[in-house]
């Protein structure tokens, strides 16, 4: 039984060795070493050394082995195994994958080293397992869920982010990033860069003038603080949907310098042109980058009538009322769904213009104005806007110096509005009366699920009662979510109820 | 100065990021209360359920199960609520840090603004005061310039110096103050950094704690729920067991009852069986005897059958042998027949081949013969040609010889005549008349009257008729000597005109177009020529036949000769010809009759012309066929030659010769 099994494989082996011999003899001995590794069919069997020596020996050798009692099939790996092994070893020079059978493809992928150059693997391998190994090897912690569940996407996005993070303008070759473009353009959907290194001259100059006063530095650095220009890269990434940028340096610690955190006008203009050209962009975040009114206006002007933009985040910047006004204009000229201006310097006029835009907006779902200073005037304007708005669900006005007048208006809004689900008024000076009024408004509301009133001088009792009402609302919402058929009747029952209350 | 935008924001960002997935602890004051309350509720619900169970135990099991289900679901709901609260509290706890930082930041901002304002105020005041001081100093410079006394000047200068130093000191003080502030700010920045890291640590701690707590509570709740389910299951189990036992008992009782019934029935059946058995036994015996008898009879029959079988077998064997023999014979015959067939096939093939060969041979022969025939025909034609040639030459020679002889004879005759004339005139004194003989005038060989062709006749006829008016009777007798006497030229002409008019279809259209410009007579002539060639009329005789035919036709079709036409139609063509000849004769006899109808052709209706022509052509065709070979050669008639020559010899009549003899004798005598 074994012999019958053995002979055909041997004949195949011997035949292959013969053909190899013929080929080598015709091509000459010199060429025998060169092209062979690239040829998968030429993987020699273990007994090749005998076959190599003389063609006449092959037949005798086969006979001997066939009669050898100790010889067994287990010693010789299958030809397919050998081929796969060879393919794996020579994958860098001769990537063969698509031609193989699926099972063999799987084997090859399982054995490929994660260190292979991206030029070979990027567009050839789609296997998630391989990319998982690549990622695991490079980074200890990988949140694949944040990258759409795709390991390949994760790999390329993080790889590209790393490159950009460590790019030093006029020192690093821009080709380093642009060369990668053809391989990663199909996979990168999000770019999250939390560090842009400044040009290398800048750290040198401060070293010399470190002792001089810090005021003079601003004049020197202004013209030469430009960072990496994203324009070419973003233009090449055809599926880019999210851009999350921070113009700053991470982990500077006690080496803090002001000039490490410069977002120059040149940067701003180029970034504006970049995001304007990128029609697939859905989310744009530019945080902690010292964006002032003028820069914000430049950026927002480029975003007007953008076809895809849904989320804009300019938190932790220096945006004032003029920037807020520009954002308000953007609200009416785009399909923006989420606007975040947290930790800026927006005051009452800015909030009023935002409120004006919000009053008739039908796209915006979430507005975040945390840590601004809109005060009661802005708060009242926003509350007025919310009486007509039928779209906003989340409103964050934490830390805005709001007080009782806003609370009274908001309580009126709560009775009317049926879309808001979450309001945050923490760190304000609502006061005891304001809390009571909010409680009154809350008693008629059936849709609000979250209402944050921490550290806003509201009485413990009213806060607790508001919490109870929220619990009831949440329960109702859960019931609605569990059985949507039931969902219809309560809302129809509630619809007429609200205007009455 | 602190960079609030960058680092503070960084921290907050982190907080936000981390706060979402990690959850808070459950050691809060309201939480245990809630738990106690929930438990109380649960106990109350259970009590109520038990009471209900006691009341409606016998109502139905469905309600019970519903109750049980509600118990577990209650537990689930409770746990869910508790956990939701826990999560909410945990998030709140974690976000508390963020909120605290927020408020701190706000406070810091407010303070910062205040301090900034104060600082600016201070700086402004300082600027004002120093400006005042500076103004004072500059004013004093003027004052000093007026001083002439060096001591005063020195005093002034020293005071100025003191003032300046004071001013500078003030400024320096301010600077040092500001620097001090800066330093404190730096310290504060470091402190803030520390604080932030502390905050982050706290945050992490809380998060971890919350994770632990949440896990713990989740496990606990899970175990509660499991327990609830367990209890429920056990209750269900016990109740089911009870039910099961009850059912089992009932079943057992019923089983016993069935058993007793069965035993009774078995006894009954046994008795019946015994009875039946005895009865069956008897019956069996009877049947057995009967069957044995049957068997014997059947065996006898079997023996008989066997005997007949034997007999039949032998017979069949014999038949078989016979048939075998016959078969052999038939095979022999068959083989013989086959051989014969083969032989016959051979002969057939031979014959076929022979036949083919012969066909070939005959074909060859045929070919050679046809070639021979062709050759012979060629030879014959050549021979004919030669013959014609020779005939012509012979004729010529004959004519020449004839002429020569004739000349010689005529010479002799003329000499004789001269002699005769001299004799007559001179010697006898008699007038001499030259004898007139037909043969004297003859020159050349005697020939028959040449048969004129139909066209010539036509021409003559037409020409003649033209001149008819002038020489009517005289020419008629002369020119129509050879024509059949019965038919007048006029009639002929009329008939021909008619024919010409009626049978235009026989003339080619091309010819007609050519004829148009010609004279009327010529036109007729050519037309008739074409018609005759089409009808096959060649000779004079044919023409006359045609004319006759026309005339006779008219006669037959006249009502008087009705019987004759009917007779004629019945007669055979050959007889018809005879009849026609007879008729011709009768016509010849009845010339007068014709004369009576000089305008007879007019009686022939133009419509009948075609019919007449058809009949004529039909009649003409047959005699033509038979006549042609006879008519082939015109043989010269030499019957009159000897007569002619003899006549020539007898030019001088015997009387004259006698005269001459007498004269000769007289002359001799005279001499």
Interface residues (C-beta under 8 A of the other chain):
Chain A: X248 X256 X261 X287 X288 X290 X315 X316 X317 X318 X343 X370 X371 X398 X399 X401 X426 X427 X452 X454 X455 X474
Chain B: X3 X5 X6 X8 X9 X10 X12 X13 X84 X92 X95 X96 X99 X100 X102 X103 X105 X106
